[in-house]
Amino acid sequence: MLGTKLPWDPQYLIESLSDSTIYNAYYTVAHLLQQGSLDGSVIGPAGIKAEQMTEPVWDYVFLGGPYDAATMPVPEEKLKALRKEFLYWYPIDMRVSGKDLVQNHLTYLLYNHVAIWPDQPEMWPKSIRANGHLLLNNEKMSKNTGNFMTLIDGIEKFSADGMRLSLAVSHHSLQSDTDHFTIVSLSGCWRCC
């Protein structure tokens, strides 16, 4: 079963595409709210408990809704800090993804942003870049087959600059697949940077 159970009524499931295309907004404030804890059990640097993050609070942070001390269990100064952090990182400058996600994930990404910010196109993703499959050992990278390398693994093996360079030059078209890590390994000079 993919998706997230609705916190206040776990009999309902938010299907994974709707759930996974707006998480970028949450990431902008997650470090202030949960300090690495995935279940809300640790109070982050903002000093806000998970149960204090009510719908009006989220509306203030993400939508710029009005502050109402009577209905919001969080002081306005703390919410201003969350709102400022959100606006610093949003909107998404560029979303890069594989060609196989254009008809589902990337389409939902656009739909969800338009649904949440219908009158604020400045909050919609600025650009989306789709590429052919990334290859590893001349085969499509796939977690299912075990033929994959994480970004962290790539950075450790080839350096951050090597990864940046190869990602920048590996985009040809939707039709062409690129053996990304062959490019990185051939650019071994980046290891010394």
C-alpha positions in Angstrom: 0.0 0.0 0.0 1.6 3.3 -1.1 0.6 6.7 0.3 0.2 8.3 3.7 -2.6 7.5 6.1 -4.7 10.6 6.9 -3.4 11.5 10.4 -6.9 12.3 11.9 -8.7 9.4 10.2 -6.3 6.5 9.3 -9.0 4.6 7.4 -8.3 7.0 4.6 -5.1 7.0 2.5 -3.6 9.9 0.6 -2.4 8.3 -2.6 1.3 8.6 -3.2 1.3 11.0 -6.1 -0.7 13.7 -4.4 1.4 13.2 -1.3 4.8 13.1 -2.9 4.5 16.1 -5.2 4.1 18.8 -2.5 6.6 17.6 0.1 9.1 20.2 -1.1 7.0 22.8 0.7 7.3 21.0 4.0 11.1 20.5 3.6 11.5 24.3 3.8 10.5 24.3 7.4 11.0 20.7 8.6 14.4 21.4 10.1 12.8 24.0 12.4 9.9 21.7 13.4 11.3 18.2 13.9 15.1 18.3 14.1 15.5 15.1 12.2 12.7 13.2 14.0 10.2 11.6 11.5 7.4 11.1 13.9 7.1 14.5 15.6 8.3 13.2 18.9 11.2 15.6 19.0 10.5 19.4 19.2 12.7 21.3 16.8 14.5 24.6 17.2 11.3 26.6 16.6 9.9 25.1 19.8 6.6 24.1 18.2 4.9 20.8 19.1 3.5 18.7 16.2 -0.1 19.0 17.6 0.2 22.8 17.4 0.6 22.7 13.7 -3.1 23.0 12.9 -4.7 23.8 9.6 -4.9 27.6 10.2 -1.2 27.5 11.2 -0.2 25.7 8.0 -2.4 28.2 6.1 -0.4 31.0 7.6 2.9 29.4 6.8 2.2 28.2 3.2 -0.6 30.5 2.1 0.1 33.7 3.9 -3.2 33.4 5.7 -4.1 35.8 8.5 -2.9 35.4 12.1 -5.5 34.8 14.7 -4.3 34.4 18.2 -7.6 32.9 19.3 -7.4 29.9 16.9 -3.6 29.5 16.5 -1.7 27.8 19.3 1.7 29.2 18.1 2.9 32.8 18.7 2.9 34.9 15.7 6.7 35.6 15.8 7.4 31.9 15.5 5.0 31.6 12.5 6.6 34.6 10.9 10.0 32.8 11.1 8.5 29.7 9.4 6.8 31.8 6.7 10.0 33.7 6.1 11.9 30.3 5.7 9.3 29.0 3.4 9.3 32.1 1.2 13.1 32.0 1.0 13.2 28.5 -0.5 10.0 28.5 -2.5 9.0 28.2 -5.3 10.9 25.3 -6.7 13.5 26.7 -9.2 13.9 23.4 -11.1 12.6 19.9 -10.7 14.7 17.3 -12.6 13.3 13.9 -13.2 13.3 10.9 -15.5 11.2 10.8 -18.6 9.1 8.0 -17.1 7.6 10.4 -14.6 6.3 13.0 -17.0 2.8 11.6 -17.3 2.3 11.0 -13.6 4.6 12.5 -11.0 5.5 15.7 -12.8 1.9 16.3 -14.0 0.7 15.9 -10.4 3.4 18.3 -9.3 1.9 21.0 -11.5 -1.7 20.1 -10.6 -1.0 20.3 -6.9 0.8 23.6 -7.0 -2.0 25.1 -9.1 -4.6 23.7 -6.7 -2.9 25.0 -3.6 -1.9 28.4 -5.0 -4.5 29.0 -7.8 -4.0 32.8 -7.8 -0.3 32.8 -7.2 1.5 31.5 -10.2 4.7 32.8 -8.7 4.5 29.9 -6.3 4.4 27.3 -9.1 7.5 25.4 -10.1 9.7 27.7 -12.3 11.0 24.9 -14.5 10.9 21.2 -15.0 13.6 19.2 -16.7 13.0 15.7 -17.9 15.9 13.5 -19.0 16.4 10.1 -20.4 17.2 7.3 -18.0 20.4 7.5 -16.0 22.5 4.4 -16.6 24.9 2.6 -14.3 27.1 -0.1 -15.8 25.2 0.5 -19.1 21.9 -0.5 -17.5 19.0 1.7 -16.4 19.4 2.6 -12.7 16.7 0.9 -10.7 16.4 0.3 -7.0 14.2 -2.8 -7.8 17.1 -4.5 -9.6 19.8 -3.3 -7.2 21.5 -1.3 -10.0 21.6 2.1 -8.5 23.8 4.6 -6.7 22.6 7.2 -4.3 23.6 10.9 -4.6 25.6 10.5 -1.4 27.4 7.5 -2.8 28.2 9.4 -6.0 29.5 12.3 -4.1 31.7 10.1 -1.9 33.0 8.3 -5.0 33.4 11.1 -7.4 33.2 14.4 -5.4 30.4 17.0 -5.3 31.9 18.9 -8.2 32.2 15.8 -10.3 28.6 15.0 -9.7 27.5 18.5 -10.5 29.5 18.5 -13.8 28.2 15.1 -14.9 24.6 16.0 -14.1 24.9 19.3 -16.0 26.3 17.6 -19.1 24.3 14.4 -19.0 21.0 15.8 -20.3 20.6 15.3 -24.0 17.0 14.6 -24.7 14.1 12.4 -23.5 15.1 9.8 -26.1 18.7 9.4 -25.1 19.8 7.6 -22.0 23.2 8.6 -20.4 25.6 6.5 -18.6 26.0 9.2 -16.0 28.5 7.5 -13.8 30.8 6.7 -16.8 30.9 10.4 -17.5 31.7 11.1 -13.9 34.5 8.5 -13.7 36.0 9.8 -16.9 36.1 13.2 -15.4 38.4 11.9 -12.6 40.2 15.2 -12.5 37.3 16.5 -10.5 38.3 14.2 -7.6 41.2 16.5 -6.8 39.0 19.6 -6.4 
